[in-house]
Amino acid sequence: MNDFNNTSSYDESQIQVLEGLEAVRKRPGMYIGSTSSRGLHHLVYEIVANSVDEALAGRCDTIQVIVHKDNSITVTDNGSGIPVGIHPKMGIPTLEVVHTILHAGGKFGSGAYSVSGGLHGVGASVVNALSESMEVEVKREGHIYRQKYSRGKPITSVEIIGETEDSGTITTFKPDPDIFEDIVFDFDVMITRYREMAFLNRGIKIQLIDQRPDEIIEKNLHYEGGIISFVEYLNKTKEPLHDKVIYFEGIRDANIVEVAMQYNDNYNETVFSYANNIATTEGGTHLTGFRSAITKVLNDYARKFNIIRENDKNLSGEDVREGLTAVISVKLPEPQFEGQTKTKLGNSEIRTLVENVVSDKLNIFLEENPAIAKIILDKSLTAARARDAARKARELTRRKSAMDSSTLPGKLADCSEKDPTKTEIFIVEGDSAGGSAKQGRDRKIQAILPLWGKMLNVEKSRLDKVFDNEKLAPVIIALGAGIGDEFDTSKLRYDKIIIMADADVDGSHIRMLLLTFFFRYMRPLVEQGHVYIAMPPLFKVYKGKDEYYAYDDRQVSKIFEDRGWRKDDPNVNIQRFKGLGEMNPDQLWETTMNPETRTIMKVDVQDAITADEVFSMFMGEKVEPRKEYIHLHAKDVTYLDI
């Protein structure tokens, strides 16, 4: 029996009851995921989602979001307005109920909303709880009503402040700085999120306004093409193989499915799925139904027209999805999401609906468009041949077990610790820097893998070329978790994969090549937070035995300011590191590798659509998007290492 030596009592007094919205303020992460930037932006999403639900119910077509100079937010819609009368059960105005009581809303079988993205009914009340101030105006039934709140509690009654013939809701709130790490909104993140919302809800107008810059920024998002326009947007950095986006729509009972798809000359699958406007990043039954249908339809078509002969193997799902960009959007009255994150749809009836709609309509499309069918099948057959060629190489790189080191690459200096959760590997640019890193590391937990020269740009290559590449094969073998559809993070030999390259243009290119590789072929590695970028200093500033390191010119100036040194002092020296290889092992350890003192940047995929766009734009075959980006952002460059 364990003796925990715990002298504290456990009785009735230990049971804490949090009333009202206190629970939200006590544990905000349970309701919005985190108190970081992601959680901050989720507040806006919750309020906008209520307006979008009004639009889905046919009562609203325009939504405006304003970021004010003080980082407060105003969301305005022209819907029917939140009810303001006395709630029959609670005995207080319904407007107050919606904003002060959890799980109160019109989305729990009342008939007000047939489809809703606000599944838990916690949106407005949670935003209120986590805001230092909130003000809601409702235009309804000829009057303008207003109520003010602070940190979840009403500070005024519901007042009539004017008359109007319009209807709608205006919500203004300022996030509580006591709750969030920072309350500064990223307007680009908001544009990305609400562009997606506008694509998914054909016809809705979303206007975004940022009042913080001297020159106010305004962005109007409106797409009559809906998810057809979405696919065209996703493919703008790629070369489509056919002009026409293939589109299907189907309805059964109250369930609606929309699918838009178009093939491009890329080698990657780009498929995004949604349920009631919520991004289902882990997929679910709708995605399973879509994948199953296109694989079966394309194989049946290929056999019917003798494109695949009798004794040939069927095309795999991966083969038919190479170069495919698709959006699957379903809307349903009773969505069932798996897990707390609401990112995987579980409704079994939706799989059947999507499968039937795609099977029937894709088959008709191929029959009516044989030229496009030939293009798609040629692409799929080429992918199948490349996959066969890659199979043998895959076997060479697949590890027998997670800790088997008999086939590890020769240049790898492995660590002695066998518990993968305690280890990290530095992928280092160049043999010289690799040598310094090997001498300076903690041999127990840190492994070093030097790479030399530019590796393959996987954005322009199929899987078979990836396996054959002498620069990437050591990375695959060293990590030990496989690649592509067989990648398994449970077999990963290191918890942290740290890219360590020079702070110059070549180093940036190598980082981008490696990140592209990880995103395209080992994506869970990035999504689960295993990938980091080392941040070596650019400068060493020293006077006698006083030494300091700086990452940019601003930090150099601060060192002079803090020490009281003058720039013209001949005893003060500034060393500019041109590369990692110039650092002694002890310098590299102290500045870049020591877990106690180093700075490393975690690579996070907050938005898969933006990530896909960035990798396609910078690393893909199409030159025009890169040129356009350079023209737009050239004026923003403040430092360029040449």
C-alpha positions in Angstrom: 0.0 0.0 0.0 1.4 3.4 -0.9 2.0 6.0 1.8 1.5 9.4 0.2 1.9 11.3 3.4 -1.0 13.6 2.5 -2.3 15.4 5.6 -5.0 17.5 3.9 -8.5 16.4 4.4 -11.1 15.5 1.8 -14.6 16.3 3.0 -17.7 18.3 2.0 -15.8 21.6 2.2 -13.5 20.5 -0.6 -16.3 20.3 -3.1 -16.3 23.7 -5.0 -19.4 24.9 -6.7 -18.9 27.5 -9.4 -22.0 29.5 -10.1 -23.0 31.2 -13.3 -20.1 31.7 -15.7 -17.4 31.4 -13.0 -16.5 28.0 -14.4 -15.7 29.5 -17.7 -13.4 32.1 -16.2 -11.8 29.4 -14.0 -11.1 27.0 -16.8 -11.4 28.9 -20.1 -9.4 26.3 -22.0 -12.3 23.8 -21.6 -14.5 26.1 -23.6 -12.3 27.9 -26.2 -9.3 25.5 -26.4 -6.6 27.8 -24.9 -6.0 31.4 -23.8 -3.4 31.9 -26.6 -4.0 33.7 -29.9 -6.1 30.7 -31.1 -8.5 31.0 -28.1 -8.6 34.8 -28.5 -9.7 34.5 -32.2 -12.2 31.8 -31.2 -14.2 34.5 -29.4 -14.9 36.3 -32.6 -15.7 33.0 -34.3 -18.4 32.2 -31.7 -20.2 35.5 -32.2 -19.9 35.3 -36.0 -21.1 31.7 -36.0 -24.4 32.9 -34.4 -24.8 35.4 -37.3 -24.0 32.7 -39.9 -26.6 30.4 -38.3 -29.1 33.2 -38.9 -28.0 33.3 -42.5 -28.5 29.5 -42.8 -32.0 29.9 -41.4 -32.7 32.4 -44.3 -32.9 35.5 -42.0 -29.6 37.2 -42.7 -27.4 37.9 -45.7 -24.8 40.5 -44.4 -22.3 40.2 -41.5 -19.8 42.9 -40.6 -16.8 42.5 -38.3 -14.9 45.5 -37.0 -11.6 45.5 -35.1 -11.4 48.7 -33.2 -8.2 50.6 -32.2 -8.4 49.2 -28.7 -8.7 45.6 -30.0 -12.4 45.5 -29.1 -14.6 43.8 -31.7 -18.0 44.6 -33.1 -20.0 42.0 -35.0 -23.2 43.2 -36.8 -25.8 41.2 -38.7 -29.1 42.0 -40.3 -30.8 38.9 -38.9 -34.0 38.8 -36.9 -32.4 39.9 -33.7 -32.1 38.0 -30.4 -35.4 37.8 -28.6 -35.7 40.3 -25.7 -38.9 39.3 -23.9 -39.1 37.7 -20.5 -38.0 34.1 -20.7 -40.9 31.8 -19.6 -38.7 29.5 -17.5 -35.9 31.9 -16.2 -38.1 34.9 -15.5 -35.5 37.4 -16.9 -35.1 38.9 -20.4 -34.2 36.3 -23.0 -31.3 38.5 -24.2 -29.8 38.2 -20.7 -30.4 34.5 -20.6 -28.5 34.0 -23.9 -25.5 36.0 -22.6 -25.2 34.9 -19.0 -26.3 31.2 -18.8 -24.4 28.3 -20.4 -26.3 26.0 -22.8 -29.0 28.6 -23.5 -29.9 29.2 -27.1 -32.2 28.5 -30.0 -30.3 25.4 -31.1 -31.6 22.7 -28.9 -34.5 21.3 -30.8 -36.7 24.4 -30.5 -37.1 24.7 -34.3 -35.5 28.1 -34.6 -32.5 26.6 -36.4 -32.6 23.5 -38.6 -28.8 23.6 -39.1 -26.3 25.2 -36.7 -22.6 25.4 -36.2 -23.1 26.5 -32.5 -23.5 23.0 -31.3 -23.1 23.5 -27.6 -25.1 26.7 -27.2 -22.2 28.2 -25.2 -21.0 30.8 -27.7 -22.4 34.2 -26.5 -22.2 33.4 -22.8 -18.6 32.2 -23.0 -17.5 35.2 -24.9 -19.3 37.4 -22.3 -17.6 35.6 -19.5 -14.1 36.1 -21.0 -14.6 39.8 -21.9 -13.9 42.7 -19.6 -16.8 44.4 -21.3 -19.6 43.5 -23.7 -22.5 45.5 -25.1 -25.3 44.0 -27.2 -27.8 46.0 -29.2 -30.8 44.3 -30.7 -33.0 45.7 -33.4 -36.4 44.0 -33.3 -40.1 44.6 -33.4 -39.6 48.4 -34.0 -37.3 49.0 -31.1 -33.5 49.1 -30.4 -32.7 47.3 -27.2 -29.4 47.4 -25.3 -27.8 45.6 -22.4 -24.2 45.9 -21.0 -22.1 43.3 -19.3 -18.7 42.9 -17.7 -16.9 39.6 -17.2 -20.1 37.6 -17.6 -22.4 39.7 -15.4 -25.0 42.2 -16.5 -24.3 45.7 -15.4 -27.5 47.3 -16.9 -31.0 46.1 -17.5 -32.3 45.6 -21.0 -33.1 49.1 -22.1 -35.0 50.6 -25.1 -32.6 53.2 -26.6 -34.4 54.0 -29.8 -36.8 53.1 -32.6 -36.0 51.4 -35.9 -37.6 49.6 -38.8 -34.6 47.3 -39.2 -33.7 44.1 -37.5 -30.5 42.5 -36.4 -27.9 42.1 -33.6 -24.8 44.3 -32.8 -22.4 42.8 -30.4 -19.3 44.7 -29.1 -16.9 43.1 -26.8 -13.3 43.5 -25.5 -11.4 40.4 -24.4 -10.3 40.3 -20.8 -6.5 40.9 -20.5 -6.5 39.0 -17.2 -7.6 35.9 -19.1 -5.6 36.0 -22.4 -1.9 36.0 -23.0 -2.4 38.9 -25.5 -5.5 40.6 -26.8 -4.1 41.8 -30.1 -6.1 40.3 -33.0 -4.3 39.1 -36.2 -6.4 40.6 -39.1 -4.8 38.1 -41.6 -6.0 35.2 -39.5 -9.5 36.7 -39.4 -9.5 37.2 -43.2 -8.5 33.5 -43.8 -11.2 32.2 -41.4 -14.1 34.3 -42.7 -13.1 33.9 -46.3 -13.6 30.1 -45.6 -17.0 30.9 -44.0 -18.0 33.0 -47.0 -17.1 30.1 -49.4 -19.1 27.6 -47.4 -22.2 29.7 -47.4 -22.9 30.8 -50.9 -24.3 34.3 -51.1 -23.4 35.5 -47.6 -21.6 38.9 -47.6 -18.9 39.2 -44.8 -17.3 42.6 -44.4 -14.1 42.8 -42.3 -12.7 46.2 -41.2 -9.5 46.8 -39.3 -9.5 50.3 -37.8 -6.1 50.0 -36.1 -3.7 51.1 -38.9 -3.5 54.7 -40.0 -5.1 53.6 -43.3 -8.2 51.6 -42.4 -8.2 48.1 -44.1 -11.5 46.8 -45.5 -12.0 43.3 -46.9 -15.3 42.2 -48.5 -15.9 38.5 -48.8 -18.7 37.3 -51.0 -18.7 34.2 -53.3 -21.7 33.4 -55.4 -19.9 30.3 -56.6 -19.7 28.9 -53.0 -17.4 25.8 -52.7 -16.8 25.9 -56.5 -15.1 29.2 -55.9 -13.4 27.7 -52.9 -11.7 25.0 -55.0 -10.7 27.5 -57.6 -9.1 29.6 -54.8 -7.3 26.5 -53.4 -5.9 25.7 -56.9 -4.8 29.2 -57.7 -1.1 28.4 -57.0 -1.4 25.1 -59.0 -2.0 24.2 -62.6 -5.5 22.6 -63.0 -5.7 19.6 -65.4 -9.2 20.5 -66.5 -10.9 23.9 -66.5 -14.2 22.9 -65.1 -14.6 22.3 -61.4 -16.7 19.2 -60.9 -19.6 19.9 -58.5 -22.3 17.7 -57.0 -25.2 18.5 -54.6 -27.6 16.2 -52.9 -30.4 16.4 -50.3 -32.0 13.7 -48.2 -34.5 14.6 -45.5 -32.9 17.7 -43.9 -29.3 16.6 -44.7 -27.5 18.5 -47.5 -24.2 17.5 -49.1 -22.1 19.6 -51.5 -18.9 18.4 -53.2 -16.6 20.4 -55.4 -13.4 18.8 -56.9 -10.7 19.6 -59.5 -7.4 17.8 -60.4 -4.1 19.6 -60.7 -0.6 18.8 -61.8 0.5 18.6 -58.1 1.4 15.3 -56.5 -0.5 15.9 -53.2 -4.0 15.5 -52.1 -5.7 18.6 -50.8 -9.1 17.7 -49.4 -11.0 19.8 -46.8 -14.2 18.6 -45.2 -16.8 20.5 -43.2 -19.9 19.8 -41.2 -22.2 22.8 -40.5 -19.4 25.1 -41.3 -17.1 23.5 -38.8 -13.8 22.3 -40.2 -13.6 18.5 -39.6 -9.8 18.3 -39.6 -9.9 14.7 -38.5 -12.4 13.8 -41.2 -15.2 11.5 -40.4 -18.1 9.7 -42.2 -18.6 12.3 -44.9 -14.9 12.1 -45.9 -14.9 8.3 -45.8 -18.0 8.2 -48.1 -16.3 10.6 -50.5 -13.1 8.7 -50.7 -14.8 5.3 -51.0 -17.0 6.6 -53.9 -14.4 8.2 -56.1 -12.1 5.1 -55.8 -14.9 2.8 -56.8 -16.3 5.0 -59.6 -12.9 5.6 -61.2 -12.0 1.9 -61.1 -15.4 0.8 -62.5 -15.0 3.4 -65.3 -11.4 2.3 -66.1 -12.5 -1.4 -66.3 -15.6 -0.6 -68.3 -13.5 1.1 -71.0 -10.6 -1.4 -70.7 -8.2 1.3 -69.4 -7.4 -1.2 -66.6 -7.3 -4.7 -68.0 -8.8 -7.8 -66.5 -5.7 -9.1 -64.7 -4.4 -5.7 -63.6 -4.8 -4.5 -60.0 -7.3 -1.8 -59.1 -6.2 1.7 -58.5 -5.8 2.5 -54.8 -7.4 5.4 -53.0 -4.1 7.3 -53.0 -3.7 6.8 -56.7 -7.0 8.4 -57.6 -6.5 11.2 -55.2 -3.1 12.3 -56.3 -3.3 16.0 -57.4 -7.0 16.2 -56.2 -8.3 19.4 -54.6 -11.7 18.9 -53.1 -14.1 20.4 -50.6 -16.9 18.4 -49.0 -19.5 20.4 -47.0 -22.4 18.7 -45.3 -25.2 20.4 -43.3 -27.3 18.4 -41.0 -29.7 19.0 -38.1 -28.2 16.6 -35.6 -24.4 16.4 -36.1 -22.5 13.9 -33.9 -18.9 14.9 -33.4 -16.3 12.6 -31.9 -14.2 13.9 -29.1 -14.1 17.3 -27.4 -12.5 19.1 -30.3 -15.5 18.6 -32.7 -13.2 17.8 -35.5 -14.5 14.4 -36.6 -18.0 13.7 -37.8 -19.6 10.5 -36.7 -23.1 10.4 -38.3 -23.3 7.0 -40.2 -26.2 8.2 -42.4 -24.0 10.9 -43.8 -21.5 8.4 -45.2 -24.3 6.7 -47.1 -25.6 10.0 -48.4 -22.2 11.3 -49.6 -21.3 7.9 -51.1 -24.5 7.7 -53.1 -24.4 11.3 -54.3 -20.8 11.2 -55.4 -21.1 7.7 -57.0 -24.2 8.6 -59.0 -23.1 12.1 -60.1 -19.4 11.4 -60.7 -20.3 8.4 -62.9 -22.6 10.6 -65.0 -20.0 13.3 -65.2 -17.3 10.9 -66.5 -19.6 9.4 -69.0 -20.5 12.9 -70.3 -16.9 14.2 -70.2 -14.7 11.5 -71.6 -11.8 13.8 -72.2 -11.7 14.9 -68.6 -12.1 11.3 -67.5 -9.0 10.3 -69.6 -7.0 13.1 -68.0 -7.9 11.9 -64.4 -7.3 8.3 -65.2 -3.9 9.0 -66.9 -2.9 10.9 -63.7 -4.1 8.0 -61.5 -2.3 5.3 -63.5 0.9 7.3 -63.5 0.6 7.6 -59.7 0.0 3.9 -59.4 3.2 3.1 -61.4 5.2 5.5 -59.2 3.7 4.0 -56.1 4.8 0.5 -57.2 8.3 1.9 -57.8 8.4 3.4 -54.4 7.3 0.2 -52.6 10.7 -1.4 -52.8 12.4 1.7 -51.6 9.9 2.0 -48.8 10.8 -1.4 -47.5 14.5 -0.4 -47.3 13.6 2.6 -45.1 11.0 0.9 -42.9 12.5 0.1 -39.5 12.0 -3.3 -37.9 11.3 -1.7 -34.6 11.3 1.8 -33.1 14.6 1.4 -31.4 16.5 -0.8 -33.9 19.6 1.1 -34.8 21.2 -1.4 -37.1 20.2 0.4 -40.3 20.6 4.0 -39.1 22.4 6.4 -41.5 26.2 6.6 -41.1 26.3 10.3 -40.5 23.8 10.2 -37.6 25.3 10.7 -34.2 22.6 9.0 -32.1 21.9 9.7 -28.4 22.1 7.1 -25.6 18.6 7.6 -24.2 16.2 5.0 -25.4 13.0 6.7 -24.3 11.8 8.6 -27.4 9.8 11.1 -25.2 13.0 12.4 -23.7 15.1 12.7 -26.9 15.6 15.3 -29.7 17.4 15.3 -33.0 19.0 18.3 -34.7 19.0 18.2 -38.5 22.0 20.4 -39.2 22.9 22.1 -42.4 26.5 21.2 -43.4 29.2 18.9 -42.2 31.1 21.7 -40.5 28.2 22.8 -38.3 27.3 19.2 -37.8 30.8 18.6 -36.4 30.4 21.5 -33.9 27.0 20.3 -32.9 28.3 16.7 -32.3 31.0 18.1 -30.0 28.8 20.5 -28.2 25.6 18.4 -27.6 24.3 16.5 -24.7 25.1 13.0 -25.9 22.4 11.4 -23.6 19.4 13.1 -25.2 20.5 14.9 -28.3 21.2 13.2 -31.7 22.8 15.1 -34.6 22.1 14.4 -38.3 24.2 16.6 -40.7 22.8 17.2 -44.2 24.9 18.7 -47.0 23.7 20.5 -50.0 20.2 21.2 -51.2 17.7 18.4 -50.9 14.8 17.4 -53.2 11.9 19.8 -53.5 9.1 17.3 -52.8 6.4 19.8 -54.0 7.6 18.9 -57.5 8.2 15.2 -57.0 6.4 11.9 -56.5 6.9 9.5 -53.7 9.3 7.3 -55.6 11.7 10.2 -56.1 11.5 11.0 -52.4 12.7 7.5 -51.5 15.5 7.7 -54.0 16.8 11.0 -52.8 20.1 10.6 -50.9 19.4 13.8 -48.8 16.0 12.7 -47.6 16.5 9.0 -47.1 18.7 9.5 -44.0 15.9 11.7 -42.5 13.3 9.1 -43.1 15.5 6.3 -41.6 16.7 8.4 -38.6 13.1 9.4 -37.5 12.0 5.7 -37.9 8.2 6.5 -38.2 7.7 5.7 -41.9 6.4 8.1 -44.6 3.2 9.0 -46.3 0.1 6.9 -45.5 2.3 4.6 -43.4 3.7 7.4 -41.2 3.1 6.4 -37.5 4.2 8.9 -34.8 4.1 6.1 -32.2 7.3 4.7 -33.8 9.0 8.1 -33.8 12.5 7.9 -32.3 12.7 11.5 -31.1 10.2 13.8 -29.4 11.6 17.0 -30.9 12.9 17.3 -34.5 14.9 20.6 -34.6 15.9 22.1 -37.9 19.2 24.0 -37.4 20.4 26.0 -40.5 22.3 29.2 -41.1 20.6 32.5 -40.7 20.9 33.4 -44.4 19.1 32.9 -47.7 20.5 29.4 -48.2 19.6 28.4 -44.7 16.0 29.7 -45.2 15.8 27.6 -48.4 16.9 24.5 -46.6 14.4 25.1 -43.8 11.6 25.5 -46.3 12.6 22.4 -48.2 12.5 20.3 -45.0 9.3 21.9 -43.8 7.7 21.1 -47.2 8.8 17.5 -46.8 7.4 17.2 -43.3 4.1 18.9 -44.2 3.5 16.8 -47.3 4.8 13.4 -46.2 4.9 13.4 -42.4 2.1 15.8 -41.6 1.2 14.4 -38.2 4.8 15.3 -37.2 3.9 19.0 -37.6 0.3 18.8 -36.5 1.3 17.1 -33.2 4.0 19.7 -32.4 7.2 17.7 -32.9 8.9 20.1 -35.4 11.0 23.0 -34.2 13.3 25.6 -35.8 16.6 26.4 -33.9 17.3 30.1 -33.5 21.1 30.7 -33.6 22.2 34.2 -32.8 23.5 36.5 -35.6 25.8 38.5 -33.5 28.3 38.2 -30.6 28.9 41.5 -28.8 31.8 41.5 -26.4 34.1 43.8 -24.4 36.9 42.1 -22.5 35.3 39.1 -20.8 31.8 40.4 -21.1 30.0 38.5 -23.9 26.4 38.8 -25.2 24.6 37.3 -28.1 22.0 39.0 -30.2 19.5 37.8 -32.9 19.1 41.1 -34.7 20.3 44.7 -34.9 17.7 45.8 -32.4 19.1 43.5 -29.7 22.6 44.7 -30.5 21.5 48.3 -29.8 19.8 47.2 -26.6 23.0 45.5 -25.4 25.0 48.8 -25.9 22.2 50.7 -24.2 21.9 48.4 -21.2 25.7 48.2 -20.7 26.3 51.9 -21.3 28.7 51.1 -24.1 29.4 53.4 -27.0 29.4 52.2 -30.6 32.7 54.0 -31.3 34.5 52.3 -28.3 37.5 50.5 -29.8 37.3 47.9 -27.0 33.8 46.8 -28.0 33.7 44.2 -30.7 30.8 42.9 -32.8 31.2 39.5 -34.4 28.7 38.6 -37.2 28.2 34.8 -37.5 28.0 34.0 -41.2 27.1 30.4 -40.5 26.8 27.8 -37.8 30.2 26.4 -38.7 31.8 29.5 -37.4 30.7 28.8 -33.9 32.8 26.8 -31.5 31.0 23.8 -30.0 30.7 25.6 -26.6 29.1 28.6 -28.3 26.7 26.5 -30.2 25.7 24.6 -27.1 25.3 27.8 -25.0 23.3 29.8 -27.6 21.4 27.2 -29.6 21.3 23.7 -28.1 21.2 24.0 -24.3 17.5 23.3 -23.4 17.9 25.7 -20.4 19.1 28.7 -22.4 18.2 28.3 -26.1 15.4 29.8 -28.1 13.6 27.4 -30.4 10.5 28.1 -32.5 7.7 25.5 -32.6 6.2 24.9 -36.0 2.4 25.0 -35.7 -0.2 24.4 -38.4 -3.1 26.7 -37.2 -4.6 26.8 -40.6 -4.1 23.9 -43.0 -5.5 25.9 -46.0 -3.0 28.7 -45.5 -0.2 26.2 -45.0 -1.1 24.4 -48.2 -1.3 27.7 -50.1 2.1 28.8 -48.8 3.9 25.6 -49.7 2.3 25.5 -53.1 3.1 29.1 -53.9 6.8 29.0 -52.8 7.8 25.5 -53.7 5.4 24.6 -56.6 5.9 24.7 -60.4 3.7 27.7 -61.0 5.9 30.9 -61.1 3.2 33.6 -61.3 2.0 33.4 -57.7 5.6 33.8 -56.4 6.1 36.8 -58.6 2.9 38.3 -57.4 3.9 37.7 -53.7 7.3 39.4 -54.2 5.7 42.4 -55.9 3.2 42.8 -53.0 5.7 42.3 -50.2 9.0 43.7 -51.5 8.5 46.9 -49.6 8.2 45.0 -46.3 11.7 43.6 -46.5 13.9 45.2 -43.9 16.9 42.9 -43.9 18.1 40.6 -46.6 21.3 38.6 -46.3 23.1 38.4 -49.6 
